[in-house]
Amino acid sequence: MTAITKSVDLDRRGRVAVLTVNNPPVNALSQHVRQGLYEGLKQAISDSAVQAIVIVCAGRTFIAGADITEFGKPPADPSLHTVLDIIEASPKPVVAAIHGTALGGGLEVTLACHSRVGVKDARFGLPEVKLGLLPGAGGTQRLPRVVGVEKALSMMVSGDPIRADEALKAGLVDEIVDGDLTAAGVAFAEKALSEKRPLKKIRDLDDKLAAVRGKPEVFANFRKSVARQTRGFRAPENIVKAVEAAVSLPFETGLKRERELFVELLNSPESKAQRYFFFAEREAAKIPDVPPDTPAKEIKKAAVIGAGTMGGGIAMNFANVGIPVTVVEVQQEALDRGLGIVRKNYETTASRGRLTMADVEKRMGLIRGTTDFNAIADADIVIEAVFEEMPIKKEVFAKIDKIAKPDAVLATNTSTLDVNEIASATSRPESVIGTHFFSPANVMRLLENVRGAKSSKTAIATAMAVGRRINKVPVLVGVCYGFVGNRMLHQRGIQAEKLILEGALPHQVDRVLYDFGFPMGPFAMGDLAGLDVGWRIRKGRGVKSPVADRICELGRFGQKTGAGYYKYDEKRNPTPDPDVEKIIVDVSTEMGITRRPISDEEILQRLLYPMVNEGAKILEEKMALRASDIDVIWVYGYGWPVYRGGPMFWADSIGLEALRDTMLGFQRKTGDAFWTPAPLLNRLADAGKGFLDR
Ligand SMILES: NC(=O)c1ccc[n+]([C@@H]2O[C@H](COP(=O)([O-])OP(=O)(O)OC[C@H]3O[C@@H](n4cnc5c(N)ncnc54)[C@H](O)[C@@H]3O)[C@@H](O)[C@H]2O)c1
């Protein structure tokens, strides 16, 4: 065995050379891997004793993509293109032997090989779209030649990997193998040699492209089918264009077109935002004073108190990953109703083919409902999701304190109450932490973990780890009203209400945010969540919201009653309602406001700048660890379009000085102290800096 570089070895098995990549943890395509492959191939090709070459990886996976530490640095030779060229041009057959995941550049390496074999649990994908890019080493030209245009489009535009059986069916792998992978790769190469199989270069294949040549409807239909998911993103369209080029141009010209389309994406604001966000998400996992080696409690059993809207969804998260969970309710009826909804949710997923009925039963089997509070005694984490009232929460925590294991983590799902006060109801405030799930709790990825004044490092490490275990994106925040997400949302809500009183209508406000990239605007969101919730809270606190109150007084609670800010048909499609317009205009008149046309630009600024300003206060108060954490919260919890990075990244891209000055302009016009820039915003604006380069 010869070490070519620190991560690539060259070995000989009879007449077959074996190049083994060993670059833990995921065999990323670092410079020394590219160099090793290149030099190793050169040696094997010039070695007359070698007649075929196998590329295989050590460790848990085949090459799973680019080396992210090289992102943003000048390219180091050899480029991936150079490596792929020498593989493809090799006069001796090159076989990729694949296990784990062949992703991105890793899959591109295999596409330059003349054959591919894989183990049955291997997966294959080109996820570049998730960073706003396209597979830029010939992937857009090669993949459709092997698997056909439609399959290639769907793989590259979704970015999701496919399994080995699907890859075999699509022609992406030649054979599924088992046993020792290197031996299987060598055996395949031997067979190819003894059968004198001609070298199959993907670049020379044409039959699958010919099948769609002159059929532009294939692309038109594809574009239509993904229009909703890809709205606002730039990469999907460039991928489609690159595949169109694969069909209509010779391979080399297609590669040039791919390059142009790639460079366009690389320089696009969308991809910059998506690449920023990729790192932002990783950063959110890091907590400076709770290092990764902080012992986290292993969660073997969980308990949820309350089987309402949130409790049921939270319990599903545990069952989905195989953790048994006990759900405690006060009354049998509420328990039956709650678990009934959980079952219905699972059955709906099964009816769409995304779960089998056996899975449904397995998951339901992991959820144990009871009205006996003592059943939480063996839980490693107890998550409270009862009514949002402090006396009830305190009573429940006092009870949990008496029954839960001494080392259990005690979590509250409160969205507005003081976690420290809740913790004070126990004899162990260090074990108490907030785990703020978002509705629907089984779907939304965001988890705001709320650090109480006394929360222990173990409680924090556990809440972060368990969040990841149940497939959430946990972000640590501090105790303040509304935490980070809802606190910022509240500022947006204030302006949304003012805007409709001053002259805009709900559908205009909503459209502006929809066009910005949100799935919906504040009024459509209110209708979806139910307007009665906020109404009840306002009544309890003696607060008024003139338009919303009047709408609720008519029994218009949103989608569930067929009307709210909008009218809904039986399919819940909204249309603007003249009755609501009349209410709004009446309220404006009663308040002595002269309505005026309001531009889309003003609407956007008035909705989003206050959020940024609140974000600045949150940062200064250290309620979020970093600006990028706020962005993660907004993308995963509120549908902020990831191709705009998040509110703080977006603010930086506008420029904080311009943003601050626009706020001051609103303040001059209205005299409203609401528009006072946060001290941090002022300081950064004066210094010509952004939130992210603080
Ligand atoms: N609904 C949301 O969108 C949302 C989002 C995030 C957080 N939250 C928070 O989650 C918590 C629960 O909200 P929800 O919307 O699920 O409320 P919900 O009214 O739907 O459910 C609360 C459940 O708790 C049960 N309950 C009340 N007291 C109990 C007790 N002593 N022991 C056991 N069960 C008890 C009730 O019977 C009810 O089923 C609240 O703190 C809320 O602020 C809600």
The ligand as a MOL file (V3000), in Angstrom:
LIG
                    3D

  0  0  0     0  0            999 V3000
M  V30 BEGIN CTAB
M  V30 COUNTS 44 48 0 0 0
M  V30 BEGIN ATOM
M  V30 1 N -50.9630 26.8800 20.6560 0
M  V30 2 C -49.8270 27.4110 20.2440 0
M  V30 3 O -49.6940 27.8550 19.1020 0
M  V30 4 C -48.6450 27.4520 21.1850 0
M  V30 5 C -47.3650 27.6540 20.6620 0
M  V30 6 C -46.2660 27.6330 21.5130 0
M  V30 7 C -46.4580 27.4480 22.8650 0
M  V30 8 N -47.7170 27.2920 23.3660 0 CHG=1
M  V30 9 C -47.8540 27.0850 24.8100 0
M  V30 10 O -48.0950 25.7120 25.0490 0
M  V30 11 C -48.8950 25.5670 26.2090 0
M  V30 12 C -50.1260 24.7700 25.8610 0
M  V30 13 O -50.8210 25.4170 24.8470 0
M  V30 14 P -51.9380 24.7000 23.9700 0
M  V30 15 O -52.2230 25.5840 22.8250 0
M  V30 16 O -51.5520 23.2970 23.7350 0 CHG=-1
M  V30 17 O -53.1760 24.7270 24.9730 0
M  V30 18 P -54.4640 23.7960 24.9830 0
M  V30 19 O -55.4970 24.5530 25.7000 0
M  V30 20 O -54.7440 23.2850 23.6290 0
M  V30 21 O -54.0010 22.5530 25.8540 0
M  V30 22 C -53.7200 22.6020 27.2240 0
M  V30 23 C -54.0550 21.2390 27.7930 0
M  V30 24 O -53.5490 21.1670 29.1040 0
M  V30 25 C -54.4730 20.4170 29.8780 0
M  V30 26 N -54.2600 20.7530 31.2830 0
M  V30 27 C -54.6040 21.8660 31.9270 0
M  V30 28 N -54.2070 21.7950 33.2150 0
M  V30 29 C -53.6140 20.6060 33.3750 0
M  V30 30 C -53.0100 19.9460 34.4780 0
M  V30 31 N -52.9760 20.5120 35.6670 0
M  V30 32 N -52.5040 18.7220 34.2830 0
M  V30 33 C -52.5390 18.1570 33.0760 0
M  V30 34 N -53.1080 18.7230 31.9950 0
M  V30 35 C -53.6270 19.9330 32.1470 0
M  V30 36 C -55.8140 20.8360 29.3580 0
M  V30 37 O -56.8210 19.8740 29.6520 0
M  V30 38 C -55.5530 20.9610 27.8730 0
M  V30 39 O -55.8350 19.7730 27.1790 0
M  V30 40 C -49.1740 26.9660 26.6850 0
M  V30 41 O -48.2250 27.3030 27.6560 0
M  V30 42 C -48.9840 27.8130 25.4540 0
M  V30 43 O -48.6440 29.1450 25.7230 0
M  V30 44 C -48.8010 27.2740 22.5540 0
M  V30 END ATOM
M  V30 BEGIN BOND
M  V30 1 1 1 2
M  V30 2 2 2 3
M  V30 3 1 2 4
M  V30 4 1 4 5
M  V30 5 2 4 44
M  V30 6 2 5 6
M  V30 7 1 6 7
M  V30 8 2 7 8
M  V30 9 1 8 9
M  V30 10 1 8 44
M  V30 11 1 9 10
M  V30 12 1 9 42
M  V30 13 1 10 11
M  V30 14 1 11 12
M  V30 15 1 11 40
M  V30 16 1 12 13
M  V30 17 1 13 14
M  V30 18 2 14 15
M  V30 19 1 14 16
M  V30 20 1 14 17
M  V30 21 1 17 18
M  V30 22 2 18 19
M  V30 23 1 18 20
M  V30 24 1 18 21
M  V30 25 1 21 22
M  V30 26 1 22 23
M  V30 27 1 23 24
M  V30 28 1 23 38
M  V30 29 1 24 25
M  V30 30 1 25 26
M  V30 31 1 25 36
M  V30 32 1 26 27
M  V30 33 1 26 35
M  V30 34 2 27 28
M  V30 35 1 28 29
M  V30 36 1 29 30
M  V30 37 2 29 35
M  V30 38 1 30 31
M  V30 39 2 30 32
M  V30 40 1 32 33
M  V30 41 2 33 34
M  V30 42 1 34 35
M  V30 43 1 36 37
M  V30 44 1 36 38
M  V30 45 1 38 39
M  V30 46 1 40 41
M  V30 47 1 40 42
M  V30 48 1 42 43
M  V30 END BOND
M  V30 END CTAB
M  END
